[in-house]
Amino acid sequence: MPGSQTGFTLLEMIISVAIIAALFGLSTVGAFQLSKQLNISSADTGVINILSTAARKARDGSGQSNWGVHLPYDDSTRSLNEITIFKGLSYALRDADYDIDYPFSDSTLFTTVSLSGSSPSSGDDHEVVFSALSGQTDNYGTITLTIFGDERVVSLGQDGIASREY
């Protein structure tokens, strides 16, 4: 028809933009929550896998040596950016040619680290050493991780087996 106008009214445009903005906002919140859950899950699983790898190397007699894990968290901020698996009696006496470094999110806080076994903690629990062939450790205990305000506890037994506490 001549003279009839087609197109969108201002009200229709405002409603369309509002719907698109709401959908975008909901998807952003959902993506953030998913990312948060993945980071929380990967942090404690990552620590468990790293501890288990070092214990397995010791049990397998790899390099005919003890193997350990160095947790170089900052005593003030309680964060770190990598964890190292090492070969040797301690991190200080290690054979650095065998170091395996794993990057780690500095948004994960090592809130409490108590790996002193049956001895009182000295507060400097930065490494765990697993004995060659047995995989046992004198550095057993717990590590409490805080990720986005959510706490997770990783337990390490004297037998060198790491697990998540629920």
C-alpha positions as CSV (number, residue, x, y, z in Angstrom):
1,M,0.0,0.0,0.0
2,P,1.3,3.4,-0.8
3,G,1.8,5.5,2.2
4,S,2.1,2.7,4.7
5,Q,5.3,2.6,6.7
6,T,7.2,-0.5,7.5
7,G,10.0,-1.0,10.0
8,F,10.5,-1.1,13.8
9,T,9.0,1.3,16.3
10,L,11.2,2.8,19.0
11,L,9.5,0.6,21.6
12,E,10.2,-2.6,19.6
13,M,13.9,-1.6,19.3
14,I,14.2,-0.9,23.1
15,I,12.5,-4.3,23.9
16,S,14.9,-6.1,21.4
17,V,18.0,-4.5,22.8
18,A,16.8,-5.3,26.4
19,I,16.3,-8.9,25.5
20,I,19.7,-9.2,23.9
21,A,21.4,-7.5,26.9
22,A,19.6,-9.8,29.3
23,L,20.7,-12.9,27.3
24,F,24.3,-11.6,27.1
25,G,24.3,-10.9,30.9
26,L,23.0,-14.4,31.7
27,S,25.5,-16.1,29.5
28,T,28.4,-14.0,31.0
29,V,27.4,-15.0,34.5
30,G,27.1,-18.7,33.4
31,A,30.5,-18.6,31.8
32,F,32.1,-17.1,34.9
33,Q,30.5,-19.8,37.1
34,L,31.6,-22.5,34.8
35,S,35.2,-21.1,34.7
36,K,35.2,-20.8,38.5
37,Q,34.1,-24.5,39.0
38,L,36.7,-25.7,36.5
39,N,39.5,-23.7,38.3
40,I,38.4,-25.0,41.7
41,S,38.3,-28.6,40.4
42,S,41.6,-28.4,38.5
43,A,43.5,-26.9,41.5
44,D,43.0,-29.7,43.9
45,T,43.2,-32.4,41.2
46,G,46.4,-30.8,40.0
47,V,48.0,-30.9,43.4
48,I,46.9,-34.6,43.8
49,N,48.3,-35.5,40.4
50,I,51.6,-33.8,41.0
51,L,52.0,-35.5,44.4
52,S,51.0,-38.9,42.9
53,T,53.4,-38.5,40.0
54,A,56.4,-37.9,42.3
55,A,55.3,-40.8,44.6
56,R,55.0,-43.1,41.6
57,K,58.4,-42.2,40.3
58,A,59.9,-43.0,43.7
59,R,58.0,-46.3,43.9
60,D,59.1,-47.3,40.4
61,G,62.7,-46.7,41.3
62,S,63.1,-44.1,38.6
63,G,66.7,-43.0,38.6
64,Q,67.3,-45.2,41.7
65,S,66.5,-42.2,43.8
66,N,64.0,-40.5,46.1
67,W,61.6,-38.1,44.4
68,G,59.8,-35.1,45.8
69,V,57.6,-32.1,45.3
70,H,58.6,-28.5,46.0
71,L,55.7,-26.1,46.9
72,P,57.3,-22.6,46.7
73,Y,54.3,-20.7,48.0
74,D,54.9,-17.3,49.3
75,D,54.6,-17.3,53.1
76,S,52.8,-13.9,53.1
77,T,50.5,-14.2,50.1
78,R,50.2,-18.0,50.3
79,S,50.2,-18.2,46.4
80,L,52.7,-19.7,43.9
81,N,53.0,-19.8,40.2
82,E,54.6,-23.3,39.7
83,I,55.1,-26.6,41.5
84,T,58.3,-28.6,40.9
85,I,58.8,-32.4,41.0
86,F,62.5,-33.1,41.8
87,K,64.8,-36.0,42.0
88,G,66.9,-36.2,45.2
89,L,66.9,-36.3,49.0
90,S,65.6,-32.7,49.2
91,Y,64.9,-29.8,47.0
92,A,68.2,-28.1,48.0
93,L,70.2,-31.3,47.2
94,R,68.3,-32.3,44.1
95,D,69.6,-33.1,40.6
96,A,68.1,-30.0,38.8
97,D,68.5,-31.8,35.4
98,Y,65.4,-33.9,36.3
99,D,63.2,-31.0,37.5
100,I,59.7,-31.1,36.2
101,D,57.9,-27.7,36.6
102,Y,54.1,-27.4,36.5
103,P,52.6,-24.0,36.1
104,F,50.0,-23.2,38.7
105,S,47.4,-20.5,39.0
106,D,48.4,-17.8,41.4
107,S,44.7,-17.3,42.3
108,T,44.9,-20.6,44.3
109,L,46.0,-19.9,47.8
110,F,47.8,-22.6,49.9
111,T,45.9,-21.5,53.0
112,T,47.3,-24.1,55.3
113,V,50.1,-26.5,54.5
114,S,50.8,-29.1,57.2
115,L,53.2,-31.7,55.9
116,S,55.3,-32.5,59.0
117,G,54.1,-36.1,59.5
118,S,53.9,-36.9,63.2
119,S,56.2,-34.1,64.2
120,P,55.0,-30.6,65.1
121,S,54.9,-28.4,62.0
122,S,57.7,-25.9,61.7
123,G,55.5,-23.8,59.5
124,D,57.9,-24.2,56.6
125,D,56.3,-27.2,54.9
126,H,57.4,-26.5,51.3
127,E,58.4,-29.9,50.2
128,V,57.5,-33.6,50.3
129,V,60.0,-36.4,49.6
130,F,59.0,-39.9,48.7
131,S,61.4,-42.8,49.4
132,A,62.8,-44.8,46.5
133,L,61.0,-48.1,45.9
134,S,58.4,-47.7,48.7
135,G,57.0,-44.3,47.8
136,Q,56.5,-43.6,51.6
137,T,57.0,-40.2,53.1
138,D,57.7,-38.6,56.4
139,N,56.1,-35.4,55.1
140,Y,52.5,-36.6,55.3
141,G,49.6,-34.4,56.3
142,T,47.2,-31.9,54.6
143,I,47.1,-29.0,52.2
144,T,44.2,-26.6,52.4
145,L,43.6,-24.7,49.1
146,T,41.4,-21.7,48.8
147,I,40.2,-20.9,45.3
148,F,37.7,-18.1,44.8
149,G,36.7,-18.4,48.4
150,D,36.0,-22.1,48.2
151,E,38.2,-24.4,50.4
152,R,39.5,-27.8,49.3
153,V,41.6,-30.1,51.4
154,V,44.2,-32.5,49.9
155,S,45.4,-35.2,52.2
156,L,48.7,-37.0,51.8
157,G,49.2,-40.3,53.7
158,Q,52.4,-41.7,55.0
159,D,52.1,-44.3,52.2
160,G,52.5,-41.5,49.7
161,I,48.9,-41.6,48.5
162,A,47.2,-38.3,47.9
163,S,43.4,-37.8,47.9
164,R,40.8,-35.1,48.3
165,E,39.0,-34.8,51.7
166,Y,35.3,-34.3,51.5
